[in-house]
Amino acid sequence: MSLQWRFLFFLHLQFLKFNTLISIPITVTSNPHPKFPCKQPHHSSYPFCNTSLPITTRAQSLVSILTLPEKIQQLSDNVSGIPRLGIPAYEWWSESIHGIATNGPGVSFSGIIPSATSFPQVLLTAASFNRTLWFLIGSAIAVEARAMYNFGQAGLTFWAPNINIFRDPRWGRGQETPGEDPMVASAYAIEFVRGLQGGNWKGGGEISNGFGGKRALRGNEGSDELMVSACCKHLTAYDLDKWGNFSRYSFNAVVSEQDLEDTYQPPFRSCIQQGKASCVMCSYNEVNGVPACASGDLLEQARTEWGFKGYITSDCDAVATVLEYQNYTKSPDDAVADVLKAGVDINCGTYLLRNTLSAIKQGKVKEEEIDRALLNLFSVQLRLGLFDGDPRKGQFGRLGPQDVCTPEHKTLALEAARQGIVLLKNDKKFLPWNKNVVTSLAVIGPLANNASKLGGDYTGVPCTRKSLFDGLQEYINKASYATGCYDVPCDSDAGFDEAVHIAREADFVVIVAGLDLSQETEDHDRDSLLLPGKQSALVSYVAAATRNPVILVLIGGGPLDIAFAQGNPQIASILWVGYPGEAGGKALAEIIFGEFNPGGRLPMTWYPESFTNVPMNDMRMRADPSRGYPGRTYRFYTGKRIYGFGHGLSYSTFSYKFLSAPTTLSLSAPVEDGSTKIILNKVGRRIDYMHIDEMESCSLLKFIVQISVMNHGGMDGSHVVMLFSRGPKVFDGIPETQLIGFDRLHAISYKSTETSISIDPCKHFSSANENGKRILPLGDYILMLGDIEHTVSILTH
């Protein structure tokens, strides 16, 4: 087992400690703690307090004894208490996409716990392509969330993760997502939700093998218990906030059945089916003319087809937008009726509180529909243990301040930044630097010495605050800093001369450029893919004045057109650090000075500025050459790229071998009962494809690809293996190429390392047709691993 994976498993073991007597004893009675129902002796005898009864029975019992006004009071995120039953108020809205955040009113940093671990923004964490890391981050956040709950500073229902597809590079919230690929977004959703909700680690590989098999973080397999409730958001096709005349509150996303099936919906399906998320949030926008929160077809699909068990919340004030922005209904009562009938259980906001009673009186809403919503809501609260009595006596009762901002969590944040940072360019092996050779360093840029810019949106109060300059300074005795631009918009070049002066005085120069939340954030999309204002001029101006080539470091979540820097020999190395969180400064310095070998890969395509001619409101994924439409994401885009999806360099070079993979898959194999049921579809006289939902032999087609990875460099390296496929084009809309498997492994210098990737052809080789039905084309599939290929043929006999 590699040192890297031993480290991750060490963290894994640390998270177990709250279930043992290792936890530091704390005296909770002298500190604030949450109010809770089912207190003895006056309010503990209700059936809903009886932990021996099934969750559904307890929830139904509670709903049955509420008055109608009390029921309606439960339909907001900020729920009033029910004094006669001893039930306190509760705030449903807390946020934690990359650490406990201040955005939701359910979280406060004003108590005994003043901060929480700030992990890298999701997009950078996704660039690690490391399922184990994603799971452990979710687990660490859950520990800190429970600790803050125990001290009255957070709820237990967190509205994370954001798993919308990063469809357009201008989207201000793309930074919050796992990127543009539905398979990666799905994998991220599964692992993060499992970690956050307290599930078991289900991965294979280094974290389990060699340690006696899989080990549970907490909880029992199949248990309904939740450590924290996770929420898949925002269902669906939400990826435009504010662009031109379009606003998320009124935007109608016109999406084909084909694109819904194979791009927009897979992350949500996986989040529910494999991740077992206990919450889904419906989005602001309309989908094909119907507000997402009023779409019965959309929300019912989650429950009936995907097996969702949990509560559905609207995005904040998304019930009000049904009337006030989208004009979908004629009255507030109709808006309330439409969303409740569609399946919404709770409204972030007060619209249901204010209008539900009127809708009931007019016969537009039945009390039974309210009861259904409450059953879902109370069931999740019961699974969280909120009606089990004093939380200090529960299995998570020992968690407290000593479990927040722990050395293990802070090291995990550092590891996430290390693994996510992407080396985009490294001419003539300019990096890594030898700290004994670099005697003086100049660091330039408005983002270089500002730690508050490293978190991105939905950030809380970090455990520590260090800038990129702080991290680099620790390696160099003589380091100087100049802003160059006074702020990120960089409307003036007044600071250029100072920047050039310190650059000329130093042996080496690092220029930090890019984006912050003034350029990309919620409710604010970009218009341009270029560096803001005069930043490009600053970079070129400084690079031309230095005696040695410079390093360009890029901050931000949105892709950038930096073609000017790609071809500039004075800019020898370029690194993308995203929003790297509280440990970003240290992680960057470790990579620049060779203490960590970079291995991150871009989780999104970087487009040229000309892509801004493509209307952002066009939701089509597939290219349409006849109309000059280039398509979107690496799977369908046909235009020029600045950097492609999956691009990322290392200080080592790697080569691959296919050790084992089939060359032929036959569809004539019998299914388990000995019969065959294969429905073939012909185009002309040829058999070209099969409908997945008509096949009974999918499980028999699964196979494993064994891969050898050789590290030819002098440094050990954490390396991402990405397996792509290209299939036969038997109908319109087949992806140009698509990722079908990935793994992150530790490759020892001058040695080979083996890994395996499981392939399910019905899942990984299939595509959606124009009707949204998944099709498995027959013929040759090219498996692509770096620069080598292997052909697998799917045939009939």
Solvent accessible surface area in square Angstrom, and as a share of the most:
residue,aa,sasa,rsa
1,M,72,0.32
2,S,16,0.11
3,L,147,0.73
4,Q,16,0.07
5,W,13,0.05
6,R,123,0.45
7,F,49,0.20
8,L,0,0.00
9,F,6,0.02
10,F,98,0.41
11,L,0,0.00
12,H,2,0.01
13,L,65,0.32
14,Q,46,0.20
15,F,6,0.02
16,L,43,0.21
17,K,48,0.20
18,F,5,0.02
19,N,70,0.36
20,T,60,0.35
21,L,153,0.76
22,I,127,0.65
23,S,4,0.03
24,I,106,0.54
25,P,110,0.69
26,I,55,0.28
27,T,93,0.54
28,V,16,0.09
29,T,107,0.62
30,S,92,0.59
31,N,39,0.20
32,P,81,0.51
33,H,62,0.28
34,P,17,0.11
35,K,159,0.67
36,F,20,0.08
37,P,8,0.05
38,C,7,0.04
39,K,91,0.38
40,Q,154,0.68
41,P,104,0.65
42,H,148,0.66
43,H,49,0.22
44,S,37,0.24
45,S,101,0.65
46,Y,53,0.20
47,P,71,0.44
48,F,0,0.00
49,C,15,0.09
50,N,64,0.33
51,T,86,0.50
52,S,95,0.61
53,L,60,0.30
54,P,85,0.54
55,I,45,0.23
56,T,71,0.41
57,T,58,0.34
58,R,8,0.03
59,A,0,0.00
60,Q,94,0.42
61,S,22,0.14
62,L,0,0.00
63,V,11,0.06
64,S,86,0.55
65,I,68,0.34
66,L,13,0.06
67,T,65,0.38
68,L,44,0.22
69,P,90,0.56
70,E,31,0.14
71,K,13,0.05
72,I,10,0.05
73,Q,73,0.32
74,Q,11,0.05
75,L,0,0.00
76,S,2,0.01
77,D,10,0.05
78,N,96,0.49
79,V,7,0.04
80,S,51,0.33
81,G,29,0.28
82,I,6,0.03
83,P,117,0.74
84,R,119,0.43
85,L,6,0.03
86,G,21,0.20
87,I,15,0.08
88,P,30,0.19
89,A,66,0.51
90,Y,33,0.13
91,E,32,0.14
92,W,5,0.02
93,W,59,0.21
94,S,0,0.00
95,E,5,0.02
96,S,0,0.00
97,I,1,0.00
98,H,5,0.02
99,G,4,0.04
100,I,3,0.02
101,A,0,0.00
102,T,73,0.43
103,N,67,0.34
104,G,1,0.01
105,P,81,0.51
106,G,12,0.12
107,V,14,0.08
108,S,47,0.30
109,F,30,0.13
110,S,107,0.69
111,G,35,0.34
112,I,79,0.40
113,I,3,0.01
114,P,88,0.55
115,S,17,0.11
116,A,3,0.02
117,T,1,0.00
118,S,6,0.04
119,F,1,0.00
120,P,1,0.01
121,Q,1,0.00
122,V,2,0.01
123,L,2,0.01
124,L,1,0.00
125,T,3,0.02
126,A,0,0.00
127,A,0,0.00
128,S,0,0.00
129,F,1,0.00
130,N,2,0.01
131,R,74,0.27
132,T,9,0.05
133,L,0,0.00
134,W,1,0.00
135,F,0,0.00
136,L,0,0.00
137,I,5,0.03
138,G,0,0.00
139,S,0,0.00
140,A,0,0.00
141,I,1,0.01
142,A,0,0.00
143,V,6,0.04
144,E,2,0.01
145,A,0,0.00
146,R,14,0.05
147,A,0,0.00
148,M,0,0.00
149,Y,11,0.04
150,N,3,0.02
151,F,3,0.01
152,G,45,0.44
153,Q,7,0.03
154,A,11,0.08
155,G,7,0.06
156,L,0,0.00
157,T,0,0.00
158,F,1,0.00
159,W,1,0.00
160,A,0,0.00
161,P,1,0.01
162,N,0,0.00
163,I,0,0.00
164,N,4,0.02
165,I,5,0.02
166,F,5,0.02
167,R,2,0.01
168,D,0,0.00
169,P,3,0.02
170,R,2,0.01
171,W,1,0.01
172,G,0,0.00
173,R,2,0.01
174,G,0,0.00
175,Q,1,0.00
176,E,0,0.00
177,T,0,0.00
178,P,0,0.00
179,G,0,0.00
180,E,2,0.01
181,D,3,0.01
182,P,10,0.06
183,M,40,0.18
184,V,1,0.00
185,A,0,0.00
186,S,11,0.07
187,A,9,0.07
188,Y,4,0.02
189,A,0,0.00
190,I,25,0.13
191,E,11,0.05
192,F,1,0.00
193,V,0,0.00
194,R,36,0.13
195,G,0,0.00
196,L,0,0.00
197,Q,12,0.05
198,G,10,0.10
199,G,24,0.23
200,N,25,0.13
201,W,9,0.03
202,K,79,0.33
203,G,15,0.14
204,G,50,0.48
205,G,43,0.41
206,E,69,0.31
207,I,4,0.02
208,S,5,0.03
209,N,97,0.50
210,G,79,0.76
211,F,63,0.26
212,G,81,0.78
213,G,33,0.32
214,K,138,0.58
215,R,95,0.35
216,A,44,0.34
217,L,0,0.00
218,R,7,0.02
219,G,34,0.33
220,N,121,0.62
221,E,119,0.53
222,G,75,0.72
223,S,48,0.31
224,D,85,0.44
225,E,103,0.46
226,L,7,0.03
227,M,3,0.01
228,V,0,0.00
229,S,1,0.00
230,A,0,0.00
231,C,0,0.00
232,C,0,0.00
233,K,3,0.01
234,H,2,0.01
235,L,0,0.00
236,T,0,0.00
237,A,2,0.02
238,Y,3,0.01
239,D,2,0.01
240,L,2,0.01
241,D,0,0.00
242,K,93,0.39
243,W,46,0.16
244,G,57,0.55
245,N,152,0.78
246,F,74,0.31
247,S,19,0.12
248,R,14,0.05
249,Y,47,0.18
250,S,49,0.31
251,F,11,0.05
252,N,56,0.29
253,A,0,0.00
254,V,102,0.59
255,V,7,0.04
256,S,54,0.35
257,E,96,0.43
258,Q,15,0.06
259,D,6,0.03
260,L,22,0.11
261,E,32,0.14
262,D,4,0.02
263,T,0,0.00
264,Y,6,0.02
265,Q,8,0.03
266,P,17,0.11
267,P,0,0.00
268,F,1,0.01
269,R,54,0.20
270,S,15,0.10
271,C,0,0.00
272,I,6,0.03
273,Q,61,0.27
274,Q,77,0.34
275,G,2,0.02
276,K,132,0.56
277,A,3,0.02
278,S,0,0.00
279,C,0,0.00
280,V,0,0.00
281,M,5,0.02
282,C,0,0.00
283,S,1,0.01
284,Y,12,0.05
285,N,1,0.01
286,E,21,0.09
287,V,17,0.10
288,N,67,0.35
289,G,31,0.29
290,V,46,0.27
291,P,1,0.01
292,A,0,0.00
293,C,2,0.01
294,A,12,0.09
295,S,14,0.09
296,G,30,0.29
297,D,129,0.67
298,L,16,0.08
299,L,1,0.01
300,E,84,0.37
301,Q,47,0.21
302,A,0,0.00
303,R,57,0.21
304,T,91,0.53
305,E,115,0.51
306,W,13,0.05
307,G,44,0.42
308,F,7,0.03
309,K,161,0.68
310,G,7,0.07
311,Y,1,0.00
312,I,0,0.00
313,T,0,0.00
314,S,0,0.00
315,D,11,0.06
316,C,26,0.15
317,D,74,0.39
318,A,2,0.02
319,V,0,0.00
320,A,11,0.08
321,T,3,0.02
322,V,0,0.00
323,L,33,0.16
324,E,106,0.47
325,Y,115,0.44
326,Q,21,0.09
327,N,118,0.60
328,Y,91,0.34
329,T,15,0.09
330,K,194,0.82
331,S,28,0.18
332,P,50,0.31
333,D,14,0.07
334,D,38,0.20
335,A,0,0.00
336,V,0,0.00
337,A,6,0.05
338,D,46,0.24
339,V,0,0.00
340,L,0,0.00
341,K,109,0.46
342,A,7,0.05
343,G,10,0.09
344,V,0,0.00
345,D,0,0.00
346,I,0,0.00
347,N,0,0.00
348,C,2,0.01
349,G,16,0.15
350,T,67,0.39
351,Y,5,0.02
352,L,0,0.00
353,L,46,0.23
354,R,153,0.56
355,N,20,0.10
356,T,0,0.00
357,L,74,0.37
358,S,44,0.28
359,A,0,0.00
360,I,31,0.16
361,K,155,0.66
362,Q,101,0.45
363,G,60,0.58
364,K,64,0.27
365,V,3,0.02
366,K,129,0.55
367,E,67,0.30
368,E,119,0.53
369,E,34,0.15
370,I,0,0.00
371,D,40,0.21
372,R,75,0.27
373,A,0,0.00
374,L,0,0.00
375,L,50,0.25
376,N,27,0.14
377,L,3,0.01
378,F,4,0.02
379,S,23,0.15
380,V,1,0.01
381,Q,12,0.05
382,L,4,0.02
383,R,38,0.14
384,L,4,0.02
385,G,24,0.23
386,L,16,0.08
387,F,4,0.02
388,D,73,0.38
389,G,13,0.12
390,D,26,0.14
391,P,21,0.13
392,R,71,0.26
393,K,174,0.74
394,G,42,0.40
395,Q,86,0.38
396,F,17,0.07
397,G,4,0.04
398,R,101,0.37
399,L,1,0.00
400,G,0,0.00
401,P,45,0.28
402,Q,45,0.20
403,D,1,0.01
404,V,13,0.07
405,C,27,0.16
406,T,8,0.05
407,P,96,0.61
408,E,29,0.13
409,H,5,0.02
410,K,71,0.30
411,T,47,0.27
412,L,0,0.00
413,A,0,0.00
414,L,15,0.07
415,E,5,0.02
416,A,0,0.00
417,A,0,0.00
418,R,44,0.16
419,Q,0,0.00
420,G,0,0.00
421,I,0,0.00
422,V,0,0.00
423,L,0,0.00
424,L,4,0.02
425,K,18,0.08
426,N,28,0.14
427,D,60,0.31
428,K,202,0.86
429,K,159,0.67
430,F,38,0.16
431,L,2,0.01
432,P,52,0.33
433,W,14,0.05
434,N,82,0.42
435,K,101,0.43
436,N,127,0.65
437,V,94,0.54
438,V,5,0.03
439,T,88,0.51
440,S,10,0.07
441,L,1,0.01
442,A,0,0.00
443,V,0,0.00
444,I,0,0.00
445,G,0,0.00
446,P,15,0.09
447,L,0,0.00
448,A,0,0.00
449,N,66,0.34
450,N,53,0.27
451,A,27,0.21
452,S,77,0.49
453,K,61,0.26
454,L,3,0.02
455,G,8,0.08
456,G,9,0.08
457,D,9,0.05
458,Y,19,0.07
459,T,34,0.20
460,G,13,0.12
461,V,48,0.28
462,P,17,0.11
463,C,28,0.17
464,T,60,0.35
465,R,135,0.49
466,K,99,0.42
467,S,3,0.02
468,L,0,0.00
469,F,17,0.07
470,D,50,0.26
471,G,3,0.03
472,L,0,0.00
473,Q,78,0.35
474,E,110,0.49
475,Y,38,0.14
476,I,10,0.05
477,N,163,0.84
478,K,133,0.56
479,A,25,0.19
480,S,44,0.28
481,Y,56,0.21
482,A,2,0.02
483,T,41,0.24
484,G,0,0.00
485,C,0,0.00
486,Y,142,0.54
487,D,74,0.38
488,V,4,0.02
489,P,44,0.28
490,C,1,0.01
491,D,116,0.60
492,S,48,0.31
493,D,79,0.41
494,A,67,0.52
495,G,3,0.03
496,F,14,0.06
497,D,101,0.53
498,E,95,0.43
499,A,0,0.00
500,V,10,0.06
501,H,111,0.49
502,I,21,0.11
503,A,1,0.01
504,R,144,0.52
505,E,112,0.50
506,A,6,0.04
507,D,33,0.17
508,F,29,0.12
509,V,2,0.01
510,V,0,0.00
511,I,0,0.00
512,V,1,0.00
513,A,3,0.02
514,G,0,0.00
515,L,1,0.01
516,D,6,0.03
517,L,72,0.36
518,S,61,0.39
519,Q,34,0.15
520,E,1,0.00
521,T,30,0.17
522,E,47,0.21
523,D,59,0.31
524,H,76,0.34
525,D,6,0.03
526,R,14,0.05
527,D,108,0.56
528,S,42,0.27
529,L,0,0.00
530,L,84,0.42
531,L,7,0.04
532,P,14,0.09
533,G,55,0.53
534,K,83,0.35
535,Q,1,0.00
536,S,33,0.22
537,A,51,0.39
538,L,3,0.01
539,V,0,0.00
540,S,42,0.27
541,Y,106,0.40
542,V,0,0.00
543,A,0,0.00
544,A,86,0.67
545,A,22,0.17
546,T,14,0.08
547,R,150,0.55
548,N,46,0.24
549,P,38,0.24
550,V,0,0.00
551,I,0,0.00
552,L,0,0.00
553,V,0,0.00
554,L,0,0.00
555,I,1,0.00
556,G,1,0.01
557,G,1,0.01
558,G,1,0.01
559,P,2,0.01
560,L,1,0.01
561,D,17,0.09
562,I,0,0.00
563,A,52,0.41
564,F,68,0.28
565,A,0,0.00
566,Q,57,0.25
567,G,65,0.62
568,N,36,0.18
569,P,106,0.67
570,Q,55,0.24
571,I,0,0.00
572,A,4,0.03
573,S,0,0.00
574,I,0,0.00
575,L,0,0.00
576,W,1,0.00
577,V,1,0.00
578,G,1,0.01
579,Y,2,0.01
580,P,1,0.00
581,G,2,0.02
582,E,14,0.06
583,A,15,0.11
584,G,0,0.00
585,G,0,0.00
586,K,93,0.39
587,A,0,0.00
588,L,0,0.00
589,A,0,0.00
590,E,8,0.04
591,I,0,0.00
592,I,0,0.00
593,F,14,0.06
594,G,21,0.20
595,E,100,0.45
596,F,30,0.12
597,N,7,0.04
598,P,1,0.00
599,G,6,0.06
600,G,0,0.00
601,R,36,0.13
602,L,0,0.00
603,P,1,0.00
604,M,3,0.01
605,T,0,0.00
606,W,0,0.00
607,Y,5,0.02
608,P,21,0.13
609,E,50,0.22
610,S,68,0.44
611,F,6,0.02
612,T,30,0.17
613,N,125,0.64
614,V,14,0.08
615,P,65,0.41
616,M,0,0.00
617,N,48,0.24
618,D,30,0.15
619,M,3,0.01
620,R,83,0.30
621,M,0,0.00
622,R,31,0.11
623,A,31,0.24
624,D,32,0.17
625,P,117,0.74
626,S,105,0.68
627,R,193,0.70
628,G,65,0.63
629,Y,13,0.05
630,P,26,0.16
631,G,0,0.00
632,R,0,0.00
633,T,1,0.00
634,Y,13,0.05
635,R,11,0.04
636,F,7,0.03
637,Y,11,0.04
638,T,81,0.47
639,G,28,0.27
640,K,170,0.72
641,R,100,0.36
642,I,19,0.10
643,Y,19,0.07
644,G,22,0.21
645,F,20,0.08
646,G,8,0.07
647,H,53,0.24
648,G,20,0.19
649,L,63,0.32
650,S,27,0.17
651,Y,28,0.11
652,S,7,0.05
653,T,85,0.50
654,F,39,0.16
655,S,47,0.30
656,Y,28,0.11
657,K,136,0.57
658,F,42,0.17
659,L,84,0.42
660,S,56,0.36
661,A,22,0.17
662,P,37,0.23
663,T,85,0.50
664,T,66,0.38
665,L,19,0.09
666,S,36,0.24
667,L,3,0.02
668,S,45,0.29
669,A,38,0.30
670,P,77,0.48
671,V,14,0.08
672,E,162,0.73
673,D,115,0.59
674,G,57,0.55
675,S,53,0.34
676,T,82,0.48
677,K,95,0.40
678,I,46,0.24
679,I,72,0.37
680,L,66,0.33
681,N,27,0.14
682,K,132,0.56
683,V,73,0.42
684,G,70,0.67
685,R,235,0.86
686,R,148,0.54
687,I,57,0.29
688,D,9,0.04
689,Y,46,0.17
690,M,1,0.00
691,H,39,0.17
692,I,33,0.17
693,D,106,0.55
694,E,60,0.27
695,M,18,0.08
696,E,96,0.43
697,S,4,0.03
698,C,29,0.17
699,S,64,0.42
700,L,82,0.41
701,L,7,0.03
702,K,115,0.49
703,F,23,0.10
704,I,92,0.47
705,V,0,0.00
706,Q,67,0.30
707,I,0,0.00
708,S,13,0.08
709,V,0,0.00
710,M,57,0.26
711,N,0,0.00
712,H,88,0.39
713,G,11,0.10
714,G,58,0.56
715,M,53,0.24
716,D,62,0.32
717,G,2,0.02
718,S,6,0.04
719,H,14,0.06
720,V,0,0.00
721,V,0,0.00
722,M,8,0.04
723,L,0,0.00
724,F,36,0.15
725,S,4,0.02
726,R,93,0.34
727,G,16,0.15
728,P,27,0.17
729,K,115,0.49
730,V,33,0.19
731,F,45,0.19
732,D,113,0.58
733,G,20,0.19
734,I,15,0.07
735,P,6,0.04
736,E,77,0.35
737,T,32,0.19
738,Q,26,0.12
739,L,8,0.04
740,I,1,0.01
741,G,3,0.02
742,F,5,0.02
743,D,46,0.24
744,R,7,0.03
745,L,12,0.06
746,H,36,0.16
747,A,0,0.00
748,I,66,0.34
749,S,22,0.14
750,Y,141,0.54
751,K,123,0.52
752,S,67,0.43
753,T,30,0.17
754,E,118,0.53
755,T,17,0.10
756,S,55,0.36
757,I,11,0.06
758,S,78,0.50
759,I,2,0.01
760,D,28,0.15
761,P,0,0.00
762,C,8,0.05
763,K,130,0.55
764,H,27,0.12
765,F,5,0.02
766,S,1,0.01
767,S,4,0.03
768,A,0,0.00
769,N,24,0.12
770,E,123,0.55
771,N,110,0.56
772,G,13,0.12
773,K,103,0.44
774,R,60,0.22
775,I,2,0.01
776,L,0,0.00
777,P,2,0.01
778,L,19,0.09
779,G,21,0.21
780,D,75,0.39
781,Y,3,0.01
782,I,36,0.18
783,L,0,0.00
784,M,29,0.13
785,L,0,0.00
786,G,60,0.58
787,D,135,0.70
788,I,51,0.26
789,E,105,0.47
790,H,36,0.16
791,T,55,0.32
792,V,0,0.00
793,S,18,0.12
794,I,1,0.01
795,L,72,0.36
796,T,44,0.26
797,H,159,0.71
